[in-house]
Amino acid sequence: MEWDIDYNTSNAELIYSEYGRTVQELLQKANEIEGDEDRQAYVERVLKLMLQMQPSVKQQENYEERLWKHAFRIAGGELNVTIPEGINATPDPEGVTPEPLPYPDTNKRMLHYGKNVLALIEQGKQMEDGPERDLVTYTAAYYMKVALSDWRDGKFYNEDMIRKDLYELSDKVLMLPADAKIGEPNSNQPSQDNGSRRKKKKKKGGGGGGGGSSNNRSSGSRNSSRSSRNRRRR
């Protein structure tokens, strides 16, 4: 039995590898579609597919023009479609290396560790190798474990994941020894509360009230003594 299999070595070279071979073949067949409206809708759907495959391109200015330029270049420099107003779809010269597509920041997936942990890791990166940096490394790993336990509702955490994330977040600077144990998060840690301060203030206020009543009694006794002296003079 013979198998009809296409190998990439026998296929045409990809013009933009980030879009894949399917997009390239779709655009190179676009001009074969009869009917202007059908061809226009076809190319616009392919452009949407390109954007879905590389959503990070939206971070760039004039990303729509960039997509149209890529589409024209993939198609061989010509597409019989109507280009949106204000967009220059002329492909860049062949000798010019196209600007690479931006890739998303991998650290964004680790935002659940919190800004304080990320700031602590950044601080540790700047420190010289030694006991102080080791302390920062262990502290960061501990709070990463706390955050990961809370993020997963306290049911699961993976120390290997913490080690790997710490290593990546620190640009491969901070690394825990393989035999190092990360401390257990303490769920009974007391929270900061101002209740005691409020009680003290109320107590102080009550004492002030008592002082006021004693002052009233002393002033009353002084008034009665003055009245008795006036009666004697009469």
Biotite code that builds the C-alpha atoms (Angstrom):
import biotite.structure as struc

atoms = struc.array([
    struc.Atom([0.000, 0.000, 0.000], chain_id="A", res_id=1, res_name="MET", atom_name="CA", element="C"),
    struc.Atom([1.256, 3.457, -0.885], chain_id="A", res_id=2, res_name="GLU", atom_name="CA", element="C"),
    struc.Atom([0.582, 6.436, 1.334], chain_id="A", res_id=3, res_name="TRP", atom_name="CA", element="C"),
    struc.Atom([0.143, 9.898, -0.157], chain_id="A", res_id=4, res_name="ASP", atom_name="CA", element="C"),
    struc.Atom([1.893, 11.933, 2.544], chain_id="A", res_id=5, res_name="ILE", atom_name="CA", element="C"),
    struc.Atom([3.197, 15.464, 2.203], chain_id="A", res_id=6, res_name="ASP", atom_name="CA", element="C"),
    struc.Atom([6.434, 16.143, 4.031], chain_id="A", res_id=7, res_name="TYR", atom_name="CA", element="C"),
    struc.Atom([7.480, 19.660, 5.044], chain_id="A", res_id=8, res_name="ASN", atom_name="CA", element="C"),
    struc.Atom([10.800, 19.150, 3.282], chain_id="A", res_id=9, res_name="THR", atom_name="CA", element="C"),
    struc.Atom([8.952, 18.978, -0.024], chain_id="A", res_id=10, res_name="SER", atom_name="CA", element="C"),
    struc.Atom([6.650, 21.931, 0.717], chain_id="A", res_id=11, res_name="ASN", atom_name="CA", element="C"),
    struc.Atom([7.328, 25.573, -0.019], chain_id="A", res_id=12, res_name="ALA", atom_name="CA", element="C"),
    struc.Atom([9.169, 27.526, 2.648], chain_id="A", res_id=13, res_name="GLU", atom_name="CA", element="C"),
    struc.Atom([6.967, 29.336, 5.153], chain_id="A", res_id=14, res_name="LEU", atom_name="CA", element="C"),
    struc.Atom([7.042, 33.092, 4.680], chain_id="A", res_id=15, res_name="ILE", atom_name="CA", element="C"),
    struc.Atom([5.807, 33.752, 8.232], chain_id="A", res_id=16, res_name="TYR", atom_name="CA", element="C"),
    struc.Atom([6.214, 30.649, 10.359], chain_id="A", res_id=17, res_name="SER", atom_name="CA", element="C"),
    struc.Atom([4.115, 32.141, 13.176], chain_id="A", res_id=18, res_name="GLU", atom_name="CA", element="C"),
    struc.Atom([0.967, 31.905, 11.022], chain_id="A", res_id=19, res_name="TYR", atom_name="CA", element="C"),
    struc.Atom([1.590, 28.342, 9.895], chain_id="A", res_id=20, res_name="GLY", atom_name="CA", element="C"),
    struc.Atom([1.231, 26.564, 6.584], chain_id="A", res_id=21, res_name="ARG", atom_name="CA", element="C"),
    struc.Atom([-2.573, 26.556, 6.529], chain_id="A", res_id=22, res_name="THR", atom_name="CA", element="C"),
    struc.Atom([-2.817, 30.360, 6.488], chain_id="A", res_id=23, res_name="VAL", atom_name="CA", element="C"),
    struc.Atom([-0.164, 30.533, 3.786], chain_id="A", res_id=24, res_name="GLN", atom_name="CA", element="C"),
    struc.Atom([-2.027, 28.089, 1.556], chain_id="A", res_id=25, res_name="GLU", atom_name="CA", element="C"),
    struc.Atom([-5.356, 29.850, 2.137], chain_id="A", res_id=26, res_name="LEU", atom_name="CA", element="C"),
    struc.Atom([-3.985, 33.242, 1.115], chain_id="A", res_id=27, res_name="LEU", atom_name="CA", element="C"),
    struc.Atom([-2.124, 31.894, -1.892], chain_id="A", res_id=28, res_name="GLN", atom_name="CA", element="C"),
    struc.Atom([-5.403, 30.444, -3.192], chain_id="A", res_id=29, res_name="LYS", atom_name="CA", element="C"),
    struc.Atom([-7.478, 33.553, -2.438], chain_id="A", res_id=30, res_name="ALA", atom_name="CA", element="C"),
    struc.Atom([-7.295, 35.033, -5.945], chain_id="A", res_id=31, res_name="ASN", atom_name="CA", element="C"),
    struc.Atom([-8.762, 31.827, -7.392], chain_id="A", res_id=32, res_name="GLU", atom_name="CA", element="C"),
    struc.Atom([-12.111, 32.569, -5.742], chain_id="A", res_id=33, res_name="ILE", atom_name="CA", element="C"),
    struc.Atom([-14.654, 33.938, -8.201], chain_id="A", res_id=34, res_name="GLU", atom_name="CA", element="C"),
    struc.Atom([-16.835, 36.825, -7.141], chain_id="A", res_id=35, res_name="GLY", atom_name="CA", element="C"),
    struc.Atom([-15.516, 39.965, -5.530], chain_id="A", res_id=36, res_name="ASP", atom_name="CA", element="C"),
    struc.Atom([-17.730, 39.732, -2.442], chain_id="A", res_id=37, res_name="GLU", atom_name="CA", element="C"),
    struc.Atom([-16.877, 36.088, -1.794], chain_id="A", res_id=38, res_name="ASP", atom_name="CA", element="C"),
    struc.Atom([-13.170, 36.781, -2.231], chain_id="A", res_id=39, res_name="ARG", atom_name="CA", element="C"),
    struc.Atom([-13.344, 39.819, 0.069], chain_id="A", res_id=40, res_name="GLN", atom_name="CA", element="C"),
    struc.Atom([-15.140, 37.854, 2.803], chain_id="A", res_id=41, res_name="ALA", atom_name="CA", element="C"),
    struc.Atom([-12.691, 34.971, 2.398], chain_id="A", res_id=42, res_name="TYR", atom_name="CA", element="C"),
    struc.Atom([-9.595, 37.148, 2.873], chain_id="A", res_id=43, res_name="VAL", atom_name="CA", element="C"),
    struc.Atom([-11.129, 38.987, 5.827], chain_id="A", res_id=44, res_name="GLU", atom_name="CA", element="C"),
    struc.Atom([-11.843, 35.648, 7.528], chain_id="A", res_id=45, res_name="ARG", atom_name="CA", element="C"),
    struc.Atom([-8.237, 34.603, 6.993], chain_id="A", res_id=46, res_name="VAL", atom_name="CA", element="C"),
    struc.Atom([-7.089, 37.893, 8.539], chain_id="A", res_id=47, res_name="LEU", atom_name="CA", element="C"),
    struc.Atom([-9.235, 37.180, 11.602], chain_id="A", res_id=48, res_name="LYS", atom_name="CA", element="C"),
    struc.Atom([-7.660, 33.739, 11.792], chain_id="A", res_id=49, res_name="LEU", atom_name="CA", element="C"),
    struc.Atom([-4.202, 35.329, 11.673], chain_id="A", res_id=50, res_name="MET", atom_name="CA", element="C"),
    struc.Atom([-5.169, 37.625, 14.548], chain_id="A", res_id=51, res_name="LEU", atom_name="CA", element="C"),
    struc.Atom([-6.508, 34.713, 16.591], chain_id="A", res_id=52, res_name="GLN", atom_name="CA", element="C"),
    struc.Atom([-3.245, 32.855, 16.086], chain_id="A", res_id=53, res_name="MET", atom_name="CA", element="C"),
    struc.Atom([-1.153, 35.864, 17.107], chain_id="A", res_id=54, res_name="GLN", atom_name="CA", element="C"),
    struc.Atom([-3.296, 38.009, 19.480], chain_id="A", res_id=55, res_name="PRO", atom_name="CA", element="C"),
    struc.Atom([-0.193, 39.743, 20.836], chain_id="A", res_id=56, res_name="SER", atom_name="CA", element="C"),
    struc.Atom([0.087, 41.672, 17.557], chain_id="A", res_id=57, res_name="VAL", atom_name="CA", element="C"),
    struc.Atom([-2.675, 43.922, 18.936], chain_id="A", res_id=58, res_name="LYS", atom_name="CA", element="C"),
    struc.Atom([-0.095, 45.442, 21.263], chain_id="A", res_id=59, res_name="GLN", atom_name="CA", element="C"),
    struc.Atom([1.495, 47.209, 18.315], chain_id="A", res_id=60, res_name="GLN", atom_name="CA", element="C"),
    struc.Atom([0.319, 50.408, 16.699], chain_id="A", res_id=61, res_name="GLU", atom_name="CA", element="C"),
    struc.Atom([-1.414, 50.009, 13.332], chain_id="A", res_id=62, res_name="ASN", atom_name="CA", element="C"),
    struc.Atom([-1.678, 46.258, 13.845], chain_id="A", res_id=63, res_name="TYR", atom_name="CA", element="C"),
    struc.Atom([-4.387, 46.014, 11.148], chain_id="A", res_id=64, res_name="GLU", atom_name="CA", element="C"),
    struc.Atom([-2.033, 47.487, 8.574], chain_id="A", res_id=65, res_name="GLU", atom_name="CA", element="C"),
    struc.Atom([0.625, 45.051, 9.704], chain_id="A", res_id=66, res_name="ARG", atom_name="CA", element="C"),
    struc.Atom([-1.727, 42.109, 9.180], chain_id="A", res_id=67, res_name="LEU", atom_name="CA", element="C"),
    struc.Atom([-2.670, 43.329, 5.703], chain_id="A", res_id=68, res_name="TRP", atom_name="CA", element="C"),
    struc.Atom([0.995, 43.699, 4.763], chain_id="A", res_id=69, res_name="LYS", atom_name="CA", element="C"),
    struc.Atom([1.679, 40.185, 5.948], chain_id="A", res_id=70, res_name="HIS", atom_name="CA", element="C"),
    struc.Atom([-1.323, 38.855, 4.034], chain_id="A", res_id=71, res_name="ALA", atom_name="CA", element="C"),
    struc.Atom([-0.203, 40.515, 0.794], chain_id="A", res_id=72, res_name="PHE", atom_name="CA", element="C"),
    struc.Atom([3.331, 39.242, 1.179], chain_id="A", res_id=73, res_name="ARG", atom_name="CA", element="C"),
    struc.Atom([2.139, 35.693, 1.878], chain_id="A", res_id=74, res_name="ILE", atom_name="CA", element="C"),
    struc.Atom([-0.151, 35.852, -1.165], chain_id="A", res_id=75, res_name="ALA", atom_name="CA", element="C"),
    struc.Atom([2.745, 36.826, -3.386], chain_id="A", res_id=76, res_name="GLY", atom_name="CA", element="C"),
    struc.Atom([2.273, 40.590, -3.355], chain_id="A", res_id=77, res_name="GLY", atom_name="CA", element="C"),
    struc.Atom([-1.209, 40.810, -4.838], chain_id="A", res_id=78, res_name="GLU", atom_name="CA", element="C"),
    struc.Atom([-4.723, 40.231, -3.526], chain_id="A", res_id=79, res_name="LEU", atom_name="CA", element="C"),
    struc.Atom([-7.752, 41.248, -5.564], chain_id="A", res_id=80, res_name="ASN", atom_name="CA", element="C"),
    struc.Atom([-9.649, 42.695, -2.629], chain_id="A", res_id=81, res_name="VAL", atom_name="CA", element="C"),
    struc.Atom([-10.635, 46.104, -1.300], chain_id="A", res_id=82, res_name="THR", atom_name="CA", element="C"),
    struc.Atom([-8.237, 47.369, 1.355], chain_id="A", res_id=83, res_name="ILE", atom_name="CA", element="C"),
    struc.Atom([-9.728, 49.339, 4.282], chain_id="A", res_id=84, res_name="PRO", atom_name="CA", element="C"),
    struc.Atom([-9.332, 53.092, 4.010], chain_id="A", res_id=85, res_name="GLU", atom_name="CA", element="C"),
    struc.Atom([-6.141, 54.511, 5.539], chain_id="A", res_id=86, res_name="GLY", atom_name="CA", element="C"),
    struc.Atom([-4.215, 51.227, 5.372], chain_id="A", res_id=87, res_name="ILE", atom_name="CA", element="C"),
    struc.Atom([-1.080, 50.763, 3.296], chain_id="A", res_id=88, res_name="ASN", atom_name="CA", element="C"),
    struc.Atom([-0.899, 47.075, 2.437], chain_id="A", res_id=89, res_name="ALA", atom_name="CA", element="C"),
    struc.Atom([2.219, 47.278, 0.282], chain_id="A", res_id=90, res_name="THR", atom_name="CA", element="C"),
    struc.Atom([4.597, 44.586, 1.584], chain_id="A", res_id=91, res_name="PRO", atom_name="CA", element="C"),
    struc.Atom([7.971, 45.627, 2.932], chain_id="A", res_id=92, res_name="ASP", atom_name="CA", element="C"),
    struc.Atom([10.918, 45.195, 0.540], chain_id="A", res_id=93, res_name="PRO", atom_name="CA", element="C"),
    struc.Atom([12.261, 41.666, 0.283], chain_id="A", res_id=94, res_name="GLU", atom_name="CA", element="C"),
    struc.Atom([15.650, 42.593, 1.728], chain_id="A", res_id=95, res_name="GLY", atom_name="CA", element="C"),
    struc.Atom([14.141, 44.109, 4.880], chain_id="A", res_id=96, res_name="VAL", atom_name="CA", element="C"),
    struc.Atom([13.741, 41.727, 7.811], chain_id="A", res_id=97, res_name="THR", atom_name="CA", element="C"),
    struc.Atom([10.199, 42.080, 9.151], chain_id="A", res_id=98, res_name="PRO", atom_name="CA", element="C"),
    struc.Atom([9.810, 43.196, 12.743], chain_id="A", res_id=99, res_name="GLU", atom_name="CA", element="C"),
    struc.Atom([9.180, 40.130, 14.931], chain_id="A", res_id=100, res_name="PRO", atom_name="CA", element="C"),
    struc.Atom([5.772, 39.714, 16.476], chain_id="A", res_id=101, res_name="LEU", atom_name="CA", element="C"),
    struc.Atom([5.595, 40.547, 20.187], chain_id="A", res_id=102, res_name="PRO", atom_name="CA", element="C"),
    struc.Atom([5.172, 37.622, 22.507], chain_id="A", res_id=103, res_name="TYR", atom_name="CA", element="C"),
    struc.Atom([3.181, 37.935, 25.747], chain_id="A", res_id=104, res_name="PRO", atom_name="CA", element="C"),
    struc.Atom([5.019, 38.377, 29.017], chain_id="A", res_id=105, res_name="ASP", atom_name="CA", element="C"),
    struc.Atom([5.249, 34.945, 30.634], chain_id="A", res_id=106, res_name="THR", atom_name="CA", element="C"),
    struc.Atom([5.330, 36.566, 34.084], chain_id="A", res_id=107, res_name="ASN", atom_name="CA", element="C"),
    struc.Atom([1.702, 37.647, 33.696], chain_id="A", res_id=108, res_name="LYS", atom_name="CA", element="C"),
    struc.Atom([0.581, 34.104, 34.408], chain_id="A", res_id=109, res_name="ARG", atom_name="CA", element="C"),
    struc.Atom([2.264, 34.370, 37.827], chain_id="A", res_id=110, res_name="MET", atom_name="CA", element="C"),
    struc.Atom([0.488, 37.492, 39.056], chain_id="A", res_id=111, res_name="LEU", atom_name="CA", element="C"),
    struc.Atom([-1.402, 35.352, 41.583], chain_id="A", res_id=112, res_name="HIS", atom_name="CA", element="C"),
    struc.Atom([1.741, 35.423, 43.736], chain_id="A", res_id=113, res_name="TYR", atom_name="CA", element="C"),
    struc.Atom([1.088, 39.115, 44.387], chain_id="A", res_id=114, res_name="GLY", atom_name="CA", element="C"),
    struc.Atom([3.046, 42.318, 43.880], chain_id="A", res_id=115, res_name="LYS", atom_name="CA", element="C"),
    struc.Atom([4.876, 42.067, 47.205], chain_id="A", res_id=116, res_name="ASN", atom_name="CA", element="C"),
    struc.Atom([6.316, 38.654, 46.357], chain_id="A", res_id=117, res_name="VAL", atom_name="CA", element="C"),
    struc.Atom([7.349, 39.836, 42.901], chain_id="A", res_id=118, res_name="LEU", atom_name="CA", element="C"),
    struc.Atom([9.000, 42.908, 44.456], chain_id="A", res_id=119, res_name="ALA", atom_name="CA", element="C"),
    struc.Atom([10.843, 40.684, 46.956], chain_id="A", res_id=120, res_name="LEU", atom_name="CA", element="C"),
    struc.Atom([12.119, 38.483, 44.134], chain_id="A", res_id=121, res_name="ILE", atom_name="CA", element="C"),
    struc.Atom([13.243, 41.555, 42.216], chain_id="A", res_id=122, res_name="GLU", atom_name="CA", element="C"),
    struc.Atom([15.123, 42.724, 45.315], chain_id="A", res_id=123, res_name="GLN", atom_name="CA", element="C"),
    struc.Atom([16.806, 39.335, 45.684], chain_id="A", res_id=124, res_name="GLY", atom_name="CA", element="C"),
    struc.Atom([17.977, 39.436, 42.075], chain_id="A", res_id=125, res_name="LYS", atom_name="CA", element="C"),
    struc.Atom([19.952, 42.599, 42.765], chain_id="A", res_id=126, res_name="GLN", atom_name="CA", element="C"),
    struc.Atom([21.714, 41.196, 45.847], chain_id="A", res_id=127, res_name="MET", atom_name="CA", element="C"),
    struc.Atom([25.107, 39.558, 45.876], chain_id="A", res_id=128, res_name="GLU", atom_name="CA", element="C"),
    struc.Atom([25.336, 35.828, 46.445], chain_id="A", res_id=129, res_name="ASP", atom_name="CA", element="C"),
    struc.Atom([25.451, 35.098, 50.171], chain_id="A", res_id=130, res_name="GLY", atom_name="CA", element="C"),
    struc.Atom([23.403, 34.497, 53.326], chain_id="A", res_id=131, res_name="PRO", atom_name="CA", element="C"),
    struc.Atom([21.239, 37.606, 52.855], chain_id="A", res_id=132, res_name="GLU", atom_name="CA", element="C"),
    struc.Atom([20.181, 36.595, 49.361], chain_id="A", res_id=133, res_name="ARG", atom_name="CA", element="C"),
    struc.Atom([19.561, 33.048, 50.593], chain_id="A", res_id=134, res_name="ASP", atom_name="CA", element="C"),
    struc.Atom([17.247, 34.457, 53.252], chain_id="A", res_id=135, res_name="LEU", atom_name="CA", element="C"),
    struc.Atom([15.335, 36.489, 50.659], chain_id="A", res_id=136, res_name="VAL", atom_name="CA", element="C"),
    struc.Atom([15.082, 33.385, 48.458], chain_id="A", res_id=137, res_name="THR", atom_name="CA", element="C"),
    struc.Atom([13.607, 31.264, 51.259], chain_id="A", res_id=138, res_name="TYR", atom_name="CA", element="C"),
    struc.Atom([11.261, 34.079, 52.307], chain_id="A", res_id=139, res_name="THR", atom_name="CA", element="C"),
    struc.Atom([9.994, 34.562, 48.759], chain_id="A", res_id=140, res_name="ALA", atom_name="CA", element="C"),
    struc.Atom([9.463, 30.809, 48.372], chain_id="A", res_id=141, res_name="ALA", atom_name="CA", element="C"),
    struc.Atom([7.501, 30.691, 51.621], chain_id="A", res_id=142, res_name="TYR", atom_name="CA", element="C"),
    struc.Atom([5.139, 33.493, 50.606], chain_id="A", res_id=143, res_name="TYR", atom_name="CA", element="C"),
    struc.Atom([4.776, 31.956, 47.145], chain_id="A", res_id=144, res_name="MET", atom_name="CA", element="C"),
    struc.Atom([3.615, 28.806, 48.909], chain_id="A", res_id=145, res_name="LYS", atom_name="CA", element="C"),
    struc.Atom([1.183, 30.845, 50.994], chain_id="A", res_id=146, res_name="VAL", atom_name="CA", element="C"),
    struc.Atom([-0.184, 32.551, 47.873], chain_id="A", res_id=147, res_name="ALA", atom_name="CA", element="C"),
    struc.Atom([-0.423, 29.301, 45.939], chain_id="A", res_id=148, res_name="LEU", atom_name="CA", element="C"),
    struc.Atom([-2.218, 27.565, 48.791], chain_id="A", res_id=149, res_name="SER", atom_name="CA", element="C"),
    struc.Atom([-4.713, 30.420, 49.033], chain_id="A", res_id=150, res_name="ASP", atom_name="CA", element="C"),
    struc.Atom([-5.084, 30.580, 45.254], chain_id="A", res_id=151, res_name="TRP", atom_name="CA", element="C"),
    struc.Atom([-5.900, 26.880, 45.143], chain_id="A", res_id=152, res_name="ARG", atom_name="CA", element="C"),
    struc.Atom([-8.256, 27.214, 48.120], chain_id="A", res_id=153, res_name="ASP", atom_name="CA", element="C"),
    struc.Atom([-5.655, 25.709, 50.428], chain_id="A", res_id=154, res_name="GLY", atom_name="CA", element="C"),
    struc.Atom([-6.170, 22.231, 48.976], chain_id="A", res_id=155, res_name="LYS", atom_name="CA", element="C"),
    struc.Atom([-3.064, 21.753, 46.860], chain_id="A", res_id=156, res_name="PHE", atom_name="CA", element="C"),
    struc.Atom([0.332, 23.185, 46.208], chain_id="A", res_id=157, res_name="TYR", atom_name="CA", element="C"),
    struc.Atom([3.363, 21.844, 44.435], chain_id="A", res_id=158, res_name="ASN", atom_name="CA", element="C"),
    struc.Atom([6.800, 22.731, 45.768], chain_id="A", res_id=159, res_name="GLU", atom_name="CA", element="C"),
    struc.Atom([8.416, 21.805, 42.472], chain_id="A", res_id=160, res_name="ASP", atom_name="CA", element="C"),
    struc.Atom([6.173, 24.356, 40.771], chain_id="A", res_id=161, res_name="MET", atom_name="CA", element="C"),
    struc.Atom([7.217, 26.986, 43.312], chain_id="A", res_id=162, res_name="ILE", atom_name="CA", element="C"),
    struc.Atom([10.907, 26.261, 42.709], chain_id="A", res_id=163, res_name="ARG", atom_name="CA", element="C"),
    struc.Atom([10.437, 26.480, 38.952], chain_id="A", res_id=164, res_name="LYS", atom_name="CA", element="C"),
    struc.Atom([8.398, 29.710, 39.114], chain_id="A", res_id=165, res_name="ASP", atom_name="CA", element="C"),
    struc.Atom([10.886, 31.300, 41.518], chain_id="A", res_id=166, res_name="LEU", atom_name="CA", element="C"),
    struc.Atom([13.712, 30.420, 39.141], chain_id="A", res_id=167, res_name="TYR", atom_name="CA", element="C"),
    struc.Atom([11.881, 31.881, 36.128], chain_id="A", res_id=168, res_name="GLU", atom_name="CA", element="C"),
    struc.Atom([10.613, 35.007, 37.895], chain_id="A", res_id=169, res_name="LEU", atom_name="CA", element="C"),
    struc.Atom([14.140, 35.828, 39.078], chain_id="A", res_id=170, res_name="SER", atom_name="CA", element="C"),
    struc.Atom([15.559, 35.457, 35.554], chain_id="A", res_id=171, res_name="ASP", atom_name="CA", element="C"),
    struc.Atom([17.301, 32.240, 36.633], chain_id="A", res_id=172, res_name="LYS", atom_name="CA", element="C"),
    struc.Atom([19.106, 33.912, 39.553], chain_id="A", res_id=173, res_name="VAL", atom_name="CA", element="C"),
    struc.Atom([17.323, 32.655, 42.686], chain_id="A", res_id=174, res_name="LEU", atom_name="CA", element="C"),
    struc.Atom([17.290, 28.898, 43.141], chain_id="A", res_id=175, res_name="MET", atom_name="CA", element="C"),
    struc.Atom([16.372, 26.738, 46.119], chain_id="A", res_id=176, res_name="LEU", atom_name="CA", element="C"),
    struc.Atom([18.479, 23.646, 46.832], chain_id="A", res_id=177, res_name="PRO", atom_name="CA", element="C"),
    struc.Atom([16.780, 20.398, 45.866], chain_id="A", res_id=178, res_name="ALA", atom_name="CA", element="C"),
    struc.Atom([16.720, 19.200, 49.495], chain_id="A", res_id=179, res_name="ASP", atom_name="CA", element="C"),
    struc.Atom([15.442, 22.501, 50.927], chain_id="A", res_id=180, res_name="ALA", atom_name="CA", element="C"),
    struc.Atom([12.024, 22.401, 52.564], chain_id="A", res_id=181, res_name="LYS", atom_name="CA", element="C"),
    struc.Atom([9.676, 25.349, 52.208], chain_id="A", res_id=182, res_name="ILE", atom_name="CA", element="C"),
    struc.Atom([7.934, 26.296, 55.451], chain_id="A", res_id=183, res_name="GLY", atom_name="CA", element="C"),
    struc.Atom([4.300, 25.380, 56.003], chain_id="A", res_id=184, res_name="GLU", atom_name="CA", element="C"),
    struc.Atom([1.805, 28.291, 55.749], chain_id="A", res_id=185, res_name="PRO", atom_name="CA", element="C"),
    struc.Atom([0.212, 29.120, 59.121], chain_id="A", res_id=186, res_name="ASN", atom_name="CA", element="C"),
    struc.Atom([-3.543, 29.624, 58.824], chain_id="A", res_id=187, res_name="SER", atom_name="CA", element="C"),
    struc.Atom([-3.808, 30.713, 62.488], chain_id="A", res_id=188, res_name="ASN", atom_name="CA", element="C"),
    struc.Atom([-1.637, 33.767, 62.049], chain_id="A", res_id=189, res_name="GLN", atom_name="CA", element="C"),
    struc.Atom([-3.392, 36.616, 63.930], chain_id="A", res_id=190, res_name="PRO", atom_name="CA", element="C"),
    struc.Atom([-4.654, 39.481, 61.858], chain_id="A", res_id=191, res_name="SER", atom_name="CA", element="C"),
    struc.Atom([-3.922, 43.071, 62.666], chain_id="A", res_id=192, res_name="GLN", atom_name="CA", element="C"),
    struc.Atom([-6.769, 44.551, 64.680], chain_id="A", res_id=193, res_name="ASP", atom_name="CA", element="C"),
    struc.Atom([-7.400, 47.880, 66.370], chain_id="A", res_id=194, res_name="ASN", atom_name="CA", element="C"),
    struc.Atom([-9.975, 46.548, 68.839], chain_id="A", res_id=195, res_name="GLY", atom_name="CA", element="C"),
    struc.Atom([-7.705, 46.994, 71.859], chain_id="A", res_id=196, res_name="SER", atom_name="CA", element="C"),
    struc.Atom([-7.072, 50.593, 70.912], chain_id="A", res_id=197, res_name="ARG", atom_name="CA", element="C"),
    struc.Atom([-10.790, 51.272, 70.697], chain_id="A", res_id=198, res_name="ARG", atom_name="CA", element="C"),
    struc.Atom([-11.363, 49.731, 74.126], chain_id="A", res_id=199, res_name="LYS", atom_name="CA", element="C"),
    struc.Atom([-8.665, 51.906, 75.659], chain_id="A", res_id=200, res_name="LYS", atom_name="CA", element="C"),
    struc.Atom([-10.178, 55.005, 74.152], chain_id="A", res_id=201, res_name="LYS", atom_name="CA", element="C"),
    struc.Atom([-13.618, 54.138, 75.509], chain_id="A", res_id=202, res_name="LYS", atom_name="CA", element="C"),
    struc.Atom([-12.179, 53.491, 78.959], chain_id="A", res_id=203, res_name="LYS", atom_name="CA", element="C"),
    struc.Atom([-10.432, 56.799, 78.917], chain_id="A", res_id=204, res_name="LYS", atom_name="CA", element="C"),
    struc.Atom([-13.611, 58.499, 77.861], chain_id="A", res_id=205, res_name="GLY", atom_name="CA", element="C"),
    struc.Atom([-15.539, 56.861, 80.746], chain_id="A", res_id=206, res_name="GLY", atom_name="CA", element="C"),
    struc.Atom([-12.983, 58.110, 83.271], chain_id="A", res_id=207, res_name="GLY", atom_name="CA", element="C"),
    struc.Atom([-13.380, 61.595, 81.912], chain_id="A", res_id=208, res_name="GLY", atom_name="CA", element="C"),
    struc.Atom([-17.125, 61.349, 82.490], chain_id="A", res_id=209, res_name="GLY", atom_name="CA", element="C"),
    struc.Atom([-16.577, 60.366, 86.136], chain_id="A", res_id=210, res_name="GLY", atom_name="CA", element="C"),
    struc.Atom([-14.303, 63.340, 86.634], chain_id="A", res_id=211, res_name="GLY", atom_name="CA", element="C"),
    struc.Atom([-17.033, 65.611, 85.314], chain_id="A", res_id=212, res_name="GLY", atom_name="CA", element="C"),
    struc.Atom([-19.591, 64.387, 87.888], chain_id="A", res_id=213, res_name="SER", atom_name="CA", element="C"),
    struc.Atom([-17.133, 64.915, 90.793], chain_id="A", res_id=214, res_name="SER", atom_name="CA", element="C"),
    struc.Atom([-16.527, 68.458, 89.576], chain_id="A", res_id=215, res_name="ASN", atom_name="CA", element="C"),
    struc.Atom([-20.275, 69.107, 89.644], chain_id="A", res_id=216, res_name="ASN", atom_name="CA", element="C"),
    struc.Atom([-20.502, 67.849, 93.226], chain_id="A", res_id=217, res_name="ARG", atom_name="CA", element="C"),
    struc.Atom([-17.636, 70.100, 94.411], chain_id="A", res_id=218, res_name="SER", atom_name="CA", element="C"),
    struc.Atom([-19.114, 73.160, 92.725], chain_id="A", res_id=219, res_name="SER", atom_name="CA", element="C"),
    struc.Atom([-22.477, 72.410, 94.363], chain_id="A", res_id=220, res_name="GLY", atom_name="CA", element="C"),
    struc.Atom([-20.913, 72.289, 97.848], chain_id="A", res_id=221, res_name="SER", atom_name="CA", element="C"),
    struc.Atom([-19.207, 75.632, 97.230], chain_id="A", res_id=222, res_name="ARG", atom_name="CA", element="C"),
    struc.Atom([-22.505, 77.246, 96.278], chain_id="A", res_id=223, res_name="ASN", atom_name="CA", element="C"),
    struc.Atom([-24.242, 75.941, 99.429], chain_id="A", res_id=224, res_name="SER", atom_name="CA", element="C"),
    struc.Atom([-21.465, 77.324, 101.704], chain_id="A", res_id=225, res_name="SER", atom_name="CA", element="C"),
    struc.Atom([-21.803, 80.751, 100.049], chain_id="A", res_id=226, res_name="ARG", atom_name="CA", element="C"),
    struc.Atom([-25.555, 80.770, 100.711], chain_id="A", res_id=227, res_name="SER", atom_name="CA", element="C"),
    struc.Atom([-25.060, 79.975, 104.413], chain_id="A", res_id=228, res_name="SER", atom_name="CA", element="C"),
    struc.Atom([-22.553, 82.846, 104.787], chain_id="A", res_id=229, res_name="ARG", atom_name="CA", element="C"),
    struc.Atom([-24.991, 85.283, 103.206], chain_id="A", res_id=230, res_name="ASN", atom_name="CA", element="C"),
    struc.Atom([-27.746, 84.297, 105.658], chain_id="A", res_id=231, res_name="ARG", atom_name="CA", element="C"),
    struc.Atom([-25.403, 84.927, 108.651], chain_id="A", res_id=232, res_name="ARG", atom_name="CA", element="C"),
    struc.Atom([-24.591, 88.428, 107.445], chain_id="A", res_id=233, res_name="ARG", atom_name="CA", element="C"),
    struc.Atom([-28.250, 89.251, 107.290], chain_id="A", res_id=234, res_name="ARG", atom_name="CA", element="C"),
])
